[in-house]
């Protein structure tokens, strides 16, 4: 199954934030957390990264995209 459109964050569930060992690509601080997002239909899983220092947010598509 492939994405036919980009899903909104509200169209799924975010798991609680967990520490991530890699630094932020924007400010290079090691204050990043990651949350697993699962679509409401259960077909997709993506990853939301947030830097606590500069508030930069980015997403990585899961292998199912």
C-alpha positions in Angstrom: 0.0 0.0 0.0 1.4 3.4 -0.9 0.4 6.9 0.4 -2.2 8.4 -1.9 -2.0 11.7 0.0 -0.3 13.2 3.0 -2.0 12.4 6.3 -2.6 15.0 8.9 -1.2 14.5 12.4 -4.7 14.3 13.7 -5.5 11.3 11.5 -3.5 9.1 13.8 -2.1 8.5 17.2 1.2 9.7 18.6 2.9 7.6 21.2 4.6 9.3 24.2 7.9 11.1 23.4 11.1 9.1 23.9 14.7 10.5 24.0 16.5 10.2 20.8 20.4 9.9 20.8 21.1 11.9 17.6 21.5 15.7 17.6 19.1 18.1 16.0 20.0 18.8 12.4 19.3 22.5 12.9 20.9 23.5 16.2 23.1 20.3 16.8 22.0 19.9 20.4 21.2 16.5 21.8 17.8 17.4 23.1 15.7 15.5 20.6 12.7 13.3 21.3 10.9 11.0 18.9 7.3 9.9 18.8 5.9 7.0 16.8 2.8 8.1 14.8 0.3 5.4 13.7 -2.5 6.2 11.2 -6.0 5.7 12.4 -6.5 2.9 9.8 -3.4 1.2 11.2 -1.7 1.0 7.7 1.1 3.6 8.3 3.7 4.3 10.9 5.9 7.4 10.8 8.2 9.2 13.2 8.0 12.7 14.6 11.2 14.3 15.9 11.2 17.4 18.1 14.1 19.4 19.4 13.5 20.8 22.9 16.2 23.5 22.4 15.2 25.2 19.1 11.7 23.6 18.7 12.6 22.3 15.2 10.1 19.5 14.2 10.7 17.0 11.4 9.1 13.8 10.2 10.6 10.6 8.8 8.3 8.2 6.9 8.2 4.7 8.1 9.1 1.7 5.8 5.4 1.3 4.9 5.3 4.5 2.9 
